[in-house]
Amino acid sequence: MRLALLMGNRFSAWHLKPYLDLPAAELVAFRADSEIQRYFLERDDGTLRKLKVEPIHFENQSRNPLKRLLASRRAPRILPFADRLDGYSAMLTWEIFTGWTREALKAKERYGTPVAVVVWDNIPFNHEVDAAERSTKEWAIEEADLFVVPTERSRQTLELEGVPSSRIQLILPSVDLKVFSPGEGDRAVLNLPDKAFVIAFVGWMLPRKGLHVLLYALRRLLDDPEIANRTVRLVIVGDGPGQQVIERLLDRLALREQVVFAGSLTYDQMPNLYRAADVFVLPSLATPTWQEQFAMALIEAMACGRPCIAAQSGAIPEILGEAGTLVQADDFLALHEALKSLLLDADLRTEHGRRARQRAEAHFALHNHTDALAGVLLRLAR
């Protein structure tokens, strides 16, 4: 089976692990260089280098000055590459509205190759303001052979948009439970005090990830008289265009001493980060055009047996279930109370960590993901 992977910004070690173990599959990934792709390459543990990669390009990378000019006036689009998609058993593309999906549908039209679209979006009738995105969605709904979704929320979004349930397959994303497992973390490599209560945040620094809400809650926690003599640290993993805003907020909230920037850790450094923390927090917001679609960091923290606090954004409640604490999105007071409860109660932290690991084992094992993918792709391939 020769499989074309059109993964877009999901071309990362986190998302590609399950594909590497597909039986008798030749994988070819079509990758465009971008800021987020460079970010993932810096954090790669060697996974991405195991794949054959075919380079594709955005308009702003074109040799044609007119195409570069057009790209400077709107979000750059992928340059056509459908003519390079001949000879594949199946194509797996990302999101129903993207240029990658448009090129896959062109290739199906020319060569008859089946198309599966992985849909993470979970907001009905989203991405329909832009005419190109709207037309790609309509085309995919008519012509794609299969839609693979990571959550029930994404499934129901597609059904509302007119996709028959018979063409939708739910496959839960996964984590390597041998790599991400409970254990003792090395705090020294992260510049964290041994006796501190450590909160971990992992994510791209964008407003929708809610890091500012976590900082508000941290300030409230430090000002709480019941926490007066406790040392608390927040370790932030990741970077992104919003870091300067966060830096300024740290100064306004007088949190410089309590916050450690760990930078962008590689895939194989992440288990130690989770083990070194007392609690993992995912404070994502919900906006009109985006809600949390899955959060790989959440299932990694769960697999490491960490207590988790997460905001009720998008698919988070169905991922975390009853294995952690859910709080209202954008509510720093509720987040403060959740952090305080875990800080003051070691037994509660232990119980939450046990339930988190148990849920990760039951629902998010890597081999289950690979087996489900293999079954779907074998049925789909021509």
For each residue, the residues with C-beta under 8 A, 3 or more apart:
1: 22 24 25 26 89 90 377 378 381
2: 25 26 28 87 88 89
3: 19 22 25 26 27 28 88 89 90 91 92 377 381
4: 28 30 85 88 90 91 92 104 113
5: 11 16 19 27 28 29 30 51 92
6: 30 91 92 93 94 100 101 103 104
7: 10 11 15 16 29 30 31 92 93 94 100
8: 11 32 93 94 95 98 100
9: 34 36 37 94
10: 7 15 94 118 120
11: 5 7 8 15 16 29 31 37 40 48
12: 15 16 40 43 44 48
13: 16 17 40 43 44 45 47 48 267
14: 17 267 296
15: 7 10 11 12 173 296
16: 5 7 11 12 13 19 20 29 47 48 51
17: 13 14 20 21 47 174 176 366
18: 21 22 174 366 369 370 373
19: 3 5 16 22 25 27 370 373
20: 16 17 27 47 50 51
21: 17 18 366 367 370
22: 1 3 18 19 25 27 370 373 374 377
23: 374
24: 1
25: 1 2 3 19 22 374 377
26: 1 2 3 52
27: 3 5 19 20 22 51 52
28: 2 3 4 5 51 52 53 54 88
29: 5 7 11 16 51 52 53 54
30: 4 5 6 7 53 54 55 56 81 84 100
31: 7 11 37 53 54 55 56
32: 8 37 55 56 57 58 61 78
33: 37 38 55 57 61
34: 9 37 38 58
35: 38 39
36: 9 39 40 204
37: 9 11 31 32 33 34 40 41
38: 33 34 35 41 42
39: 35 36 42 43 204 239 264
40: 11 12 13 36 37 43 44 48
41: 37 38 44 48
42: 38 39 264 266
43: 12 13 39 40 264 265 266 267
44: 12 13 40 41 47 48 49 266 267
45: 13 266 267 268
46: 49 50
47: 13 16 17 20 44 50 51 267
48: 11 12 13 16 40 41 44 51 53
49: 44 46
50: 20 46 47
51: 5 16 20 27 28 29 47 48
52: 26 27 28 29
53: 28 29 30 31 48
54: 28 29 30 31 81 84
55: 30 31 32 33
56: 30 31 32 78 79 81
57: 32 33 61 62 78 79
58: 32 34 61 62 71 76 77 78 79
59: 62 67 68 70 71 76 77 78 79
60: 67 68 71 72 76
61: 32 33 57 58 76 79
62: 57 58 59 67 68 71 79
63:
64: 67 68
65: 68 69
66: 69 70
67: 59 60 62 64 70 71 79
68: 59 60 62 64 65 71 72
69: 65 66 72 73
70: 59 66 67 73 74
71: 58 59 60 62 67 68 74 76 77
72: 60 68 69
73: 69 70
74: 70 71
75:
76: 58 59 60 61 71
77: 58 59 71 99 132
78: 32 56 57 58 59 81 98 99 100 102 103
79: 56 57 58 59 61 62 67
80: 83 103 106
81: 30 54 56 78 84 85 103
82: 85 103 104 106 107 110
83: 80 86 110
84: 30 54 81
85: 4 81 82 88 91 103 104 107 111 113
86: 83 107 110 111 113
87: 2 111
88: 2 3 4 28 85 91 107 113
89: 1 2 3 113 114 381 382
90: 1 3 4 113 114 115 116 377 380 381 382
91: 3 4 6 85 88 104 107 108 113 114 115 116
92: 3 4 5 6 7 116 118 148 377
93: 6 7 8 98 100 101 103 104 115 116 117 118
94: 6 7 8 9 10 98 100 101 117 118 120
95: 8 98 100 101 117 118 119 120 121 127
96: 101 117 119 121 127 136 137 140 141 144 147 158
97: 101 121 126 127 128 133 134 136 137 140
98: 8 78 93 94 95 101 102 133 136
99: 77 78 102 103 132 136
100: 6 7 8 30 78 93 94 95 103 104
101: 6 93 94 95 96 97 98 104 105 115 117 136 140 144
102: 78 98 99 105 106 132 136 139
103: 6 78 80 81 82 85 93 99 100 106 107
104: 4 6 82 85 91 93 100 101 107 108 115 117
105: 101 102 108 109 115 136 139 140 143 144
106: 80 82 102 103 109 110
107: 82 85 86 88 91 103 104 110 111 113 115
108: 91 104 105 111 112 113 114 115 143
109: 105 106 143
110: 82 83 86 106 107
111: 85 86 87 107 108
112: 108 382
113: 4 85 86 88 89 90 91 107 108 382
114: 89 90 91 108 145 146 380 381 382
115: 90 91 93 101 104 105 107 108 140 143 144 145 146
116: 90 91 92 93 144 145 146 147 148 376 377 380
117: 93 94 95 96 101 104 140 144 146 147 148
118: 10 92 93 94 95 147 148 149 150
119: 95 96 147 148 149 154 157 158
120: 10 94 95 149 150 154 293 294
121: 95 96 97 126 127 154 157 293
122: 151 153 154 157 291 293 314 315
123: 126 157 288 289 290 291
124: 157 160 161
125: 128 160 161
126: 97 121 123 157 289
127: 95 96 97 121 130 133 134 137 289
128: 97 125 133 134 137
129: 133 134
130: 127 133 134
131: 134 135
132: 77 99 102 135 136
133: 97 98 127 128 129 130 136 137
134: 97 127 128 129 130 131 137 138
135: 131 132 138 139
136: 96 97 98 99 101 102 105 132 133 139 140
137: 96 97 127 128 133 134 140 141 161
138: 134 135 141 142
139: 102 105 135 136 142 143
140: 96 97 101 105 115 117 136 137 143 144
141: 96 137 138 144 161 162 163
142: 138 139
143: 105 108 109 115 139 140
144: 96 101 105 115 116 117 140 141 147 167
145: 114 115 116 167 380
146: 114 115 116 117 167 168 169 376 380
147: 96 116 117 118 119 144 158 163 167 168 169
148: 92 116 117 118 119 168 169 170 171 376
149: 118 119 120 152 154 155 158 168 169 170 171
150: 118 120 154 170 171 172 173 293 294 315
151: 122 154 155 170 172 293 294 315 318 319
152: 149 155 156 170 315 318
153: 122 156 157 314 315 318
154: 119 120 121 122 149 150 151 157 158 293 315
155: 149 151 152 158 159 165 168 170
156: 152 153 159 160
157: 119 121 122 123 124 126 153 154 160 161
158: 96 119 147 149 154 155 161 163 168
159: 155 156 162 163 164 165 168
160: 124 125 156 157
161: 124 125 137 141 157 158
162: 141 159
163: 141 147 158 159 167 168
164: 159 167 168
165: 155 159 168
166:
167: 144 145 146 147 163 164
168: 146 147 148 149 155 158 159 163 164 165
169: 146 147 148 149 372 376
170: 148 149 150 151 152 155
171: 148 149 150 369 372 373 376
172: 150 151 363 364 368 369 372
173: 15 150 294 296 299 364 369
174: 17 18 299 364 365 366 368 369 370
175: 179 180 296 299 300 302 303 360 364 365 366
176: 17 179 180 366
177: 180 181 303 360 361 364 365 366
178: 181
179: 175 176 268 271
180: 175 176 177 270 271 274 300 303 304 360
181: 177 178 271 303 304 305
182: 275 304 305 353 357
183: 271 275 304
184: 275
185: 272 273 274 275 276 277
186: 189 190 272 276
187: 190 192 193 194 196 198 276
188: 191 192
189: 186 272
190: 186 187 235 260 262 272 273 276
191: 188 260
192: 187 188 196 198 233 235 260 276
193: 187 196 231 233
194: 187
195: 231
196: 187 192 193 231 232 233
197: 230 231 232 233 278 279 343
198: 187 192 232 233 234 235 276 277 278 279
199: 214 218 232 233 234 235 277 278 279 280 281 339
200: 234 235 237 273 274 276 277 279 280 281 301 306
201: 211 214 234 235 236 237 238 280 281 282 283
202: 237 238 270 273 280 297 300 301
203: 206 209 211 237 238 282 284 297
204: 36 39 209 238 239 240
205: 209 211 238 239 240 241 242 243 246
206: 203 209 240 241 242
207: 210 212 242 245 285
208: 284 285 287 290
209: 203 204 205 206 283 284 285
210: 207 213 214 283 284 285 311 313 329 330
211: 201 203 205 214 215 236 242 246 283
212: 207 215 216 245 246 249
213: 210 216 217 283 285 311 330 331 332 335
214: 199 201 210 211 217 218 234 281 283 332 335
215: 211 212 218 219 234 246 249 250 253 255 259
216: 212 213 219 220 253 332 335 336
217: 213 214 220 221 283 332 333 335 336 339
218: 199 214 215 221 222 232 234 253 255 258 259 339
219: 215 216 222 223 253 254 255
220: 216 217 223 224 332 333 336
221: 217 218 224 227 232 336 339 340 343
222: 218 219 227 232 255 258
223: 219 220
224: 220 221 227 228 336 340
225: 228
226: 340 344
227: 221 222 224 230 232 340 343 344
228: 224 225
229:
230: 197 227 343
231: 193 195 196 197
232: 196 197 198 199 218 221 222 227 258 343
233: 192 193 196 197 198 199 258 259 260
234: 198 199 200 201 214 215 218 255 258 259 260
235: 190 192 198 199 200 201 259 260 262 273 276 277
236: 201 211 246 259 260 261 262
237: 200 201 202 203 262 263 264 265 270 273
238: 201 202 203 204 205 264
239: 39 204 205 243 263 264
240: 204 205 206 243
241: 205 206
242: 205 206 207 211 245 246
243: 205 239 240 246 247
244: 247 248
245: 207 212 242 248 249
246: 205 211 212 215 236 242 243 249 250
247: 243 244 250 251
248: 244 245 251 252
249: 212 215 245 246 252 253 255
250: 215 246 247 253 255 256 259
251: 247 248 254 256
252: 248 249
253: 215 216 218 219 249 250
254: 219 251
255: 215 218 219 222 234 249 250 258 259
256: 250 251 259
257:
258: 218 222 232 233 234 255
259: 215 218 233 234 235 236 250 255 256
260: 190 191 192 233 234 235 236
261: 236
262: 190 235 236 237 265 273
263: 237 239
264: 39 42 43 237 238 239
265: 43 237 262 269 270 273
266: 42 43 44 45 269 270
267: 13 14 43 44 45 47 270
268: 45 179 271
269: 265 266 272 273
270: 180 202 237 265 266 267 273 274 300
271: 179 180 181 183 268 274 275 300 304
272: 185 186 189 190 269 275 276
273: 185 190 200 202 235 237 262 265 269 270 276 277
274: 180 185 200 270 271 277 280 300 301 304 306
275: 182 183 184 185 271 272 304 306
276: 185 186 187 190 192 198 200 235 272 273
277: 185 198 199 200 235 273 274 280 301 306
278: 197 198 199 306 307 342 343 349
279: 197 198 199 200 306 307 308 309 339 342 343 349
280: 199 200 201 202 274 277 297 298 301 306 307 308 309
281: 199 200 201 214 308 309 310 335 339
282: 201 203 292 295 297 298 308 309 310 311 316
283: 201 209 210 211 213 214 217 310 311 329 335
284: 203 208 209 210 291 292 295 310 311 313 314 316 329
285: 207 208 209 210 213 311 313 329 330
286: 290 291 292 312 313 314 329 330
287: 208 290 291
288: 123
289: 123 126 127
290: 123 208 286 287
291: 122 123 284 286 287 313 314 315
292: 282 284 286 295 311 313 314 315 316
293: 120 121 122 150 151 154 314 315
294: 120 150 151 173 298 315 319
295: 282 284 292 298 299 310 315 316 319
296: 14 15 173 175 299 300
297: 202 203 280 282 300 301
298: 280 282 294 295 301 302 308 310 316 319 320
299: 173 174 175 295 296 302 303 319 360 364
300: 175 180 202 270 271 274 296 297 303 304
301: 200 202 274 277 280 297 298 304 306 308 356
302: 175 298 299 305 306 308 320 323 324 356 357 359 360 364
303: 175 177 180 181 299 300 356 357 360 361 364
304: 180 181 182 183 271 274 275 300 301 357
305: 181 182 302 353 354 356 357
306: 200 274 275 277 278 279 280 301 302 353 356
307: 278 279 280 324 325 342 348 349 352 353 356
308: 279 280 281 282 298 301 302 320 323 324 325 352 356
309: 279 280 281 282 324 325 326 327 335 338 339 342
310: 281 282 283 284 295 298 316 319 320 324 325 326 327
311: 210 213 282 283 284 285 292 316 326 327 328 329 330 331 335
312: 286 316 317 326 327 328 329
313: 210 284 285 286 291 292 316 329
314: 122 153 284 286 291 292 293
315: 122 150 151 152 153 154 291 292 293 294 295 318 319
316: 282 284 292 295 298 310 311 312 313 319 320 326
317: 312 320 321 326
318: 151 152 153 315 321
319: 151 294 295 298 299 310 315 316
320: 298 302 308 310 316 317 323 324 326 359
321: 317 318 359
322: 355
323: 302 308 320 352 355 356 358 359
324: 302 307 308 309 310 320 352 355 356
325: 307 308 309 310 338 341 342 352
326: 309 310 311 312 316 317 320
327: 309 310 311 312 331 334 335 338
328: 311 312 331 334
329: 210 283 284 285 286 311 312 313
330: 210 213 285 286 311
331: 213 311 327 328 334 335
332: 213 214 216 217 220 335 336
333: 217 220 336 337
334: 327 328 331 337 338
335: 213 214 216 217 281 283 309 311 327 331 332 338 339
336: 216 217 220 221 224 332 333 339 340
337: 333 334 340 341
338: 309 325 327 334 335 341 342
339: 199 217 218 221 279 281 309 335 336 342 343
340: 221 224 226 227 336 337 343 344
341: 325 337 338 344 345 348
342: 278 279 307 309 325 338 339 345 348 349 352
343: 197 221 227 230 232 278 279 339 340
344: 226 227 340 341
345: 341 342 348 349
346: 349 350
347: 350 351
348: 307 341 342 345 351 352
349: 278 279 307 342 345 346 352 353
350: 346 347 353 354
351: 347 348 354 355
352: 307 308 323 324 325 342 348 349 355 356
353: 182 305 306 307 349 350 356 357
354: 305 350 351 357 358
355: 322 323 324 351 352 358 359
356: 301 302 303 305 306 307 308 323 324 352 353 359 360
357: 182 302 303 304 305 353 354 360 361
358: 323 354 355 361 362
359: 302 320 321 323 355 356 362 363 364
360: 175 177 180 299 302 303 356 357 363 364 365
361: 177 303 357 358 364 365
362: 358 359
363: 172 359 360
364: 172 173 174 175 177 299 302 303 359 360 361 368 369
365: 174 175 177 360 361 368 369
366: 17 18 21 174 175 176 177 369 370
367: 21 370 371
368: 172 174 364 365 371 372
369: 18 171 172 173 174 364 365 366 372 373
370: 18 19 21 22 174 366 367 373 374
371: 367 368 374 375
372: 169 171 172 368 369 375 376
373: 18 19 22 171 369 370 376 377
374: 22 23 25 370 371 377 378
375: 371 372 378 379
376: 116 146 148 169 171 372 373 379 380
377: 1 3 22 25 90 92 116 373 374 380 381
378: 1 374 375 381
379: 375 376
380: 90 114 116 145 146 376 377
381: 1 3 89 90 114 377 378
382: 89 90 112 113 114
